[in-house]
Structure formats: C-alpha cells, structure tokens
Amino acid sequence: MSGAEKSNDQASIAEHKKPPQACAEAGLFGRIINRMGIVFSVAILISAGILFLEVCMRYIFNSPTTWAHETVVFLNACAFIFGGLYVAAHNKHIRVVLLYNMIPEGPRRYLDAAISFVCMVSTGFFAFASWSSIQRAIWTPQGKFHLETSGSAWNPPFPGTLKVFLFVIMIALTIQFLIYTIRFAQKAGAK
C-alpha cells in the first residue's frame, strides 16, 4: 500500500470517528438538537439496563417489578419521538431521491426550499392538531391540572407526558423546517 493510499484510508477512518454534526443549514437550532441527542441515546441504554434488571428480578429472584415495562416503553418512545427531530436537524429525513437526483443543482436549490416549506406547514398542522389531545391529557374535565396516567398498578403519568413531549417536538420540527426554508431560499436566491 502506497503512502497516499494509507493517508486516504486514515482520513476515511478519522471521518467515520467524528461525531455526527447537524446540517450547516440547520443553524444554531440544529446544533442544539444535535447535542441533545446524547440524552436520548443514554435513555435507550438505561432502558436496556432496566430490561436486564427486570429479567433478573423475574427469573432469578421470582419478584418481578411493576414499573419496568412502562418505564422502558416511555424511555424508548421519547427516544423515537426525538429521533425525528434529530434526523431533521441532520437533513437526513426520508425522501424519494429518484426524481430529486435527476434535477440539476440550480433548480434543486429551489426544490429544497419548497420541500422545507411543505414540511414546515405539515408539522405546524400536526402540532396544531395535537393540541386538543394535549388538553385532554393534562387537564381534568373540571379544569384542574392532572397528567393522564396509564391506569396500571403503578399508574405513572407517562401517557400525558408523552403527548406533551410530542407536541413540543412537533413545534421544534416546525421551527427547524422554517429555518431550512429560509436558508435554502437564501441559497437559491444567491446563485
């Protein structure tokens, strides 16, 4: 292997070792989301630990817990909900690239702005639509604050908390796509 090939291989390995970064167009908001990703990564690890503990408690000590299953579901649900925002901050969300890749670079800049605008409007509508669900999840019919609970023996407020979290993430997605719309439109107009 020549020195140049070895150098290229080392550069490639170094590139893969770098932590993932938010897309440049995501701005400061995207960088903040990127940094928050570690919290939800750790939540998945914690849920794996809880599952291991539950298996030990159930099959070794014959004393299962009442809280493990709901906690694991809650932690993983939070991680998956946040995952959508995290992927959007990296501009790696699902897209059909068959036609997109056929479009020349100039018009593609306008298409990026249009796609971001449509995503912004869609996530804004989802956030708006989820508000009625939030109202039922955090207030009693008498108007008192009370997070919706699971109804199990442990009865944690995880369902209400998840609905509020989803609402917050939808608002954050709307903001992220607004930032993309502005940045991509500026980029398209500059060329």
C-alpha positions in Angstrom: 0.0 0.0 0.0 1.4 3.4 -1.0 1.8 6.3 1.4 -1.1 8.2 -0.4 -3.5 5.3 -0.1 -2.6 4.8 3.5 -3.2 8.5 4.2 -6.6 8.4 2.4 -7.6 5.3 4.5 -6.6 7.1 7.7 -8.5 10.2 6.7 -11.6 8.0 5.9 -11.3 6.3 9.3 -10.9 9.6 11.1 -14.0 10.9 9.2 -16.1 8.0 10.5 -14.9 8.5 14.1 -16.2 12.1 14.1 -19.5 12.5 16.0 -22.4 13.3 13.7 -23.0 17.0 13.1 -26.2 18.9 12.2 -26.5 20.1 8.7 -25.0 23.6 8.2 -28.4 25.0 7.0 -29.9 23.8 10.3 -28.2 26.7 12.1 -27.7 27.0 15.9 -31.1 25.4 16.5 -29.9 22.2 14.7 -26.6 22.2 16.6 -28.5 22.4 19.9 -30.8 19.5 18.8 -27.7 17.5 17.8 -26.2 18.0 21.2 -29.4 16.9 22.9 -29.3 13.6 21.0 -26.9 12.2 23.6 -29.6 12.4 26.3 -31.9 10.2 24.3 -29.1 7.8 23.3 -28.4 7.3 27.0 -32.2 6.8 27.6 -32.0 3.8 25.3 -29.1 2.4 27.2 -30.9 2.9 30.5 -33.9 1.1 29.2 -31.7 -1.9 28.2 -30.4 -1.9 31.8 -33.9 -1.8 33.2 -34.9 -4.7 31.0 -31.9 -6.7 32.2 -32.8 -5.9 35.8 -36.4 -7.0 35.1 -35.3 -10.3 33.6 -33.1 -10.9 36.7 -35.8 -9.9 39.1 -38.4 -12.1 37.4 -36.5 -15.3 36.6 -33.7 -15.3 39.2 -35.5 -13.8 42.3 -39.1 -14.6 41.2 -40.0 -11.0 42.1 -41.0 -9.0 39.0 -41.3 -5.2 39.2 -44.4 -3.2 38.5 -42.6 -0.3 36.9 -40.0 -1.8 34.5 -42.2 -2.4 31.4 -43.8 1.1 31.4 -40.6 2.8 32.1 -38.8 1.1 29.2 -41.7 1.9 26.8 -41.7 5.5 27.9 -37.9 5.9 27.5 -37.9 4.3 24.1 -40.9 6.3 23.0 -39.2 9.5 23.9 -36.1 8.5 22.0 -38.1 7.6 18.9 -40.1 10.8 19.0 -36.9 12.9 19.4 -35.3 10.8 16.7 -37.5 12.5 14.1 -36.3 16.0 15.1 -32.7 14.8 15.3 -32.8 13.3 11.8 -34.4 16.6 10.5 -31.6 18.6 12.1 -29.1 16.5 10.1 -31.3 16.9 6.9 -31.4 13.1 6.6 -35.1 12.6 6.8 -36.8 10.2 4.4 -37.1 11.5 0.8 -37.6 9.9 -2.5 -34.4 10.7 -4.3 -35.2 9.0 -7.7 -36.6 12.2 -9.2 -34.7 14.6 -6.9 -31.3 13.4 -8.1 -32.3 13.9 -11.7 -32.9 17.6 -11.2 -29.9 19.9 -11.9 -28.3 21.6 -9.0 -29.7 25.1 -9.7 -33.4 24.1 -9.7 -32.7 21.7 -6.8 -32.0 24.6 -4.5 -35.5 25.9 -5.1 -36.9 22.4 -4.6 -35.1 22.2 -1.3 -36.7 25.4 -0.2 -40.2 24.2 -1.4 -39.8 20.8 0.3 -38.8 22.5 3.6 -41.8 24.8 3.3 -44.2 21.9 2.8 -42.6 20.1 5.8 -42.9 23.2 7.9 -46.6 23.6 7.1 -47.2 19.9 7.7 -45.5 19.8 11.1 -47.3 23.0 12.0 -50.6 21.4 11.3 -49.7 18.3 13.2 -48.7 20.5 16.2 -52.0 22.4 16.0 -54.0 19.1 15.7 -52.2 17.6 18.7 -53.3 20.5 20.9 -56.8 19.0 21.5 -55.1 15.7 22.6 -52.9 17.7 24.9 -55.8 19.5 26.5 -57.4 16.1 27.4 -54.1 14.7 28.6 -53.1 17.5 31.0 -56.4 18.8 32.4 -59.3 17.1 34.1 -62.9 17.9 32.9 -63.1 20.2 36.0 -60.2 22.2 34.7 -57.5 21.1 37.2 -54.0 20.2 36.0 -53.5 16.4 36.1 -51.3 14.5 33.6 -53.0 11.5 32.1 -51.8 8.3 33.7 -51.5 4.7 32.4 -54.1 3.1 34.6 -51.8 0.3 35.6 -50.9 -0.8 39.1 -48.0 1.6 39.1 -50.0 4.3 37.2 -47.3 6.7 36.1 -48.1 9.9 34.2 -46.3 8.7 31.1 -49.2 8.9 28.5 -49.8 12.6 29.3 -46.0 13.3 29.4 -45.5 11.7 26.0 -48.4 13.7 24.5 -46.8 16.9 25.7 -43.4 15.8 24.5 -44.8 15.0 21.1 -46.4 18.4 20.9 -43.1 20.2 21.8 -41.2 18.1 19.3 -43.8 19.0 16.5 -43.3 22.7 17.3 -39.5 22.2 17.3 -39.8 20.4 13.9 -41.8 23.3 12.6 -39.1 25.8 13.7 -36.4 23.6 12.2 -38.2 23.4 8.8 -38.8 27.2 9.0 -35.0 27.7 9.4 -34.4 25.3 6.5 -36.9 27.1 4.3 -35.2 30.5 4.9 -31.7 29.2 4.5 -32.5 27.2 1.3 -34.4 30.1 -0.2 -31.4 32.4 0.6 -29.1 29.9 -1.0 -31.3 29.6 -4.1 -31.5 33.3 -4.5 -27.8 33.8 -4.1 -26.8 31.7 -7.0 
